[in-house]
Amino acid sequence: MAALKLVSLLALAATILPSVLFLTQTVNHETVLWVAIISTIVWFVATPLWMGSELRPDLDQVEI
């Protein structure tokens, strides 16, 4: 689960970062398009896999 959250977070950052780099004229438009499209697809695949799962309670929180 933690790996999926990390992949989701990195994909979200990779979706936003190319636009910022384009504003600073570090990368060209075509690179921004491809990186944003691929990272968006990765985000849409990874995020539902961990967001739909229920959280397990910690053993310290469970009373028997």
TORPA-4810 file (N, C-alpha, C, O; in nm, 3 decimals):
<nodes>
NODE_1_0.081_-0.119_0.000_0.000_0.000_0.000_0.086_0.126_0.000_0.055_0.224_-0.069_M
NODE_2_0.194_0.124_0.077_0.280_0.242_0.084_0.348_0.269_-0.050_0.371_0.384_-0.087_A
NODE_3_0.380_0.162_-0.122_0.444_0.180_-0.253_0.348_0.246_-0.351_0.389_0.330_-0.432_A
NODE_4_0.221_0.209_-0.346_0.122_0.270_-0.435_0.102_0.417_-0.401_0.084_0.500_-0.491_L
NODE_5_0.105_0.450_-0.273_0.093_0.590_-0.234_0.211_0.671_-0.284_0.195_0.784_-0.328_K
NODE_6_0.330_0.613_-0.276_0.449_0.681_-0.324_0.444_0.701_-0.475_0.476_0.809_-0.525_L
NODE_7_0.403_0.598_-0.548_0.390_0.609_-0.694_0.286_0.715_-0.729_0.306_0.794_-0.821_V
NODE_8_0.177_0.717_-0.656_0.071_0.816_-0.681_0.122_0.958_-0.655_0.094_1.048_-0.734_S
NODE_9_0.195_0.977_-0.547_0.247_1.109_-0.516_0.350_1.155_-0.619_0.350_1.270_-0.660_L
NODE_10_0.438_1.064_-0.659_0.538_1.099_-0.761_0.473_1.130_-0.896_0.517_1.221_-0.967_L
NODE_11_0.369_1.055_-0.930_0.299_1.081_-1.056_0.228_1.216_-1.052_0.224_1.288_-1.152_A
NODE_12_0.172_1.250_-0.937_0.107_1.380_-0.925_0.209_1.493_-0.937_0.183_1.594_-1.003_L
NODE_13_0.324_1.476_-0.875_0.430_1.576_-0.887_0.479_1.586_-1.032_0.508_1.695_-1.082_A
NODE_14_0.489_1.470_-1.099_0.533_1.470_-1.239_0.428_1.529_-1.332_0.460_1.566_-1.445_A
NODE_15_0.305_1.538_-1.286_0.202_1.603_-1.366_0.214_1.755_-1.358_0.190_1.825_-1.456_T
NODE_16_0.253_1.804_-1.242_0.259_1.948_-1.220_0.394_2.007_-1.260_0.400_2.116_-1.317_I
NODE_17_0.502_1.936_-1.232_0.637_1.987_-1.252_0.669_2.030_-1.396_0.731_2.135_-1.413_L
NODE_18_0.630_1.956_-1.499_0.662_2.000_-1.636_0.603_2.136_-1.672_0.664_2.213_-1.746_P
NODE_19_0.485_2.166_-1.620_0.424_2.296_-1.649_0.506_2.409_-1.587_0.524_2.515_-1.648_S
NODE_20_0.555_2.385_-1.466_0.638_2.486_-1.401_0.770_2.502_-1.477_0.818_2.614_-1.496_V
NODE_21_0.827_2.391_-1.519_0.952_2.398_-1.594_0.932_2.467_-1.729_1.023_2.535_-1.778_L
NODE_22_0.815_2.450_-1.788_0.786_2.518_-1.915_0.777_2.669_-1.894_0.820_2.747_-1.979_F
NODE_23_0.720_2.710_-1.781_0.711_2.853_-1.752_0.848_2.917_-1.736_0.868_3.034_-1.769_L
NODE_24_0.944_2.839_-1.685_1.080_2.891_-1.671_1.163_2.867_-1.797_1.283_2.894_-1.799_T
NODE_25_1.099_2.816_-1.901_1.162_2.788_-2.031_1.278_2.689_-2.020_1.379_2.701_-2.089_Q
NODE_26_1.261_2.591_-1.931_1.362_2.487_-1.913_1.339_2.371_-2.010_1.435_2.310_-2.058_T
NODE_27_1.213_2.339_-2.038_1.179_2.230_-2.129_1.089_2.283_-2.239_1.026_2.388_-2.225_V
NODE_28_1.083_2.208_-2.348_0.997_2.251_-2.459_0.855_2.197_-2.442_0.828_2.114_-2.355_N
NODE_29_0.767_2.244_-2.526_0.624_2.211_-2.514_0.596_2.063_-2.536_0.514_2.005_-2.466_H
NODE_30_0.663_2.002_-2.631_0.640_1.860_-2.660_0.677_1.772_-2.541_0.608_1.675_-2.510_E
NODE_31_0.786_1.805_-2.475_0.827_1.730_-2.357_0.724_1.743_-2.246_0.693_1.645_-2.178_T
NODE_32_0.672_1.862_-2.227_0.569_1.886_-2.126_0.446_1.800_-2.155_0.389_1.739_-2.065_V
NODE_33_0.406_1.795_-2.281_0.288_1.717_-2.318_0.306_1.569_-2.286_0.219_1.508_-2.224_L
NODE_34_0.419_1.512_-2.326_0.439_1.368_-2.305_0.455_1.331_-2.158_0.398_1.232_-2.113_W
NODE_35_0.530_1.410_-2.086_0.549_1.380_-1.943_0.417_1.396_-1.869_0.384_1.314_-1.783_V
NODE_36_0.341_1.499_-1.900_0.213_1.521_-1.833_0.112_1.411_-1.866_0.037_1.368_-1.779_A
NODE_37_0.109_1.367_-1.989_0.014_1.261_-2.028_0.050_1.129_-1.959_-0.037_1.062_-1.904_I
NODE_38_0.176_1.093_-1.963_0.217_0.966_-1.902_0.198_0.968_-1.751_0.149_0.871_-1.694_I
NODE_39_0.235_1.077_-1.687_0.220_1.083_-1.542_0.073_1.089_-1.501_0.036_1.038_-1.395_S
NODE_40_-0.011_1.150_-1.582_-0.155_1.151_-1.553_-0.213_1.010_-1.561_-0.293_0.971_-1.476_T
NODE_41_-0.173_0.935_-1.660_-0.220_0.797_-1.673_-0.173_0.713_-1.554_-0.250_0.635_-1.499_I
NODE_42_-0.046_0.730_-1.516_0.006_0.655_-1.400_-0.070_0.694_-1.275_-0.102_0.607_-1.193_V
NODE_43_-0.100_0.821_-1.256_-0.173_0.866_-1.138_-0.314_0.807_-1.135_-0.361_0.761_-1.030_W
NODE_44_-0.383_0.807_-1.250_-0.518_0.752_-1.255_-0.520_0.601_-1.233_-0.622_0.548_-1.189_F
NODE_45_-0.413_0.532_-1.263_-0.407_0.388_-1.240_-0.371_0.359_-1.094_-0.431_0.272_-1.032_V
NODE_46_-0.274_0.431_-1.040_-0.223_0.400_-0.906_-0.314_0.447_-0.794_-0.330_0.377_-0.694_A
NODE_47_-0.373_0.561_-0.807_-0.448_0.621_-0.696_-0.572_0.541_-0.655_-0.590_0.520_-0.535_T
NODE_48_-0.657_0.496_-0.745_-0.774_0.420_-0.700_-0.739_0.288_-0.631_-0.819_0.236_-0.553_P
NODE_49_-0.621_0.235_-0.658_-0.583_0.109_-0.596_-0.562_0.123_-0.446_-0.587_0.028_-0.372_L
NODE_50_-0.517_0.238_-0.400_-0.497_0.254_-0.256_-0.605_0.339_-0.190_-0.626_0.327_-0.069_W
NODE_51_-0.674_0.423_-0.265_-0.777_0.508_-0.203_-0.903_0.431_-0.171_-0.976_0.470_-0.080_M
NODE_52_-0.930_0.324_-0.241_-1.052_0.248_-0.216_-1.039_0.149_-0.102_-1.139_0.088_-0.063_G
NODE_53_-0.921_0.131_-0.049_-0.903_0.032_0.056_-0.936_0.091_0.192_-0.917_0.210_0.216_S
NODE_54_-0.986_0.005_0.281_-1.019_0.049_0.416_-0.893_0.050_0.500_-0.803_-0.032_0.482_E
NODE_55_-0.889_0.143_0.592_-0.775_0.150_0.683_-0.790_0.046_0.792_-0.898_0.027_0.848_L
NODE_56_-0.681_-0.021_0.823_-0.683_-0.118_0.932_-0.653_-0.046_1.063_-0.562_0.038_1.067_R
NODE_57_-0.726_-0.076_1.168_-0.697_-0.011_1.296_-0.566_-0.065_1.355_-0.530_-0.181_1.335_P
NODE_58_-0.497_0.022_1.427_-0.377_-0.021_1.497_-0.415_-0.112_1.613_-0.525_-0.101_1.667_D
NODE_59_-0.324_-0.200_1.650_-0.352_-0.289_1.761_-0.368_-0.213_1.893_-0.437_-0.260_1.983_L
NODE_60_-0.305_-0.099_1.903_-0.318_-0.018_2.025_-0.458_0.042_2.039_-0.500_0.074_2.150_D
NODE_61_-0.529_0.057_1.928_-0.662_0.119_1.930_-0.774_0.018_1.951_-0.888_0.057_1.976_Q
NODE_62_-0.745_-0.110_1.942_-0.846_-0.215_1.952_-0.856_-0.261_2.096_-0.757_-0.299_2.158_V
NODE_63_-0.979_-0.259_2.150_-1.001_-0.310_2.285_-1.068_-0.446_2.275_-1.160_-0.466_2.196_E
NODE_64_-1.020_-0.539_2.356_-1.077_-0.674_2.356_-1.145_-0.699_2.490_-1.200_-0.807_2.512_I
</nodes>
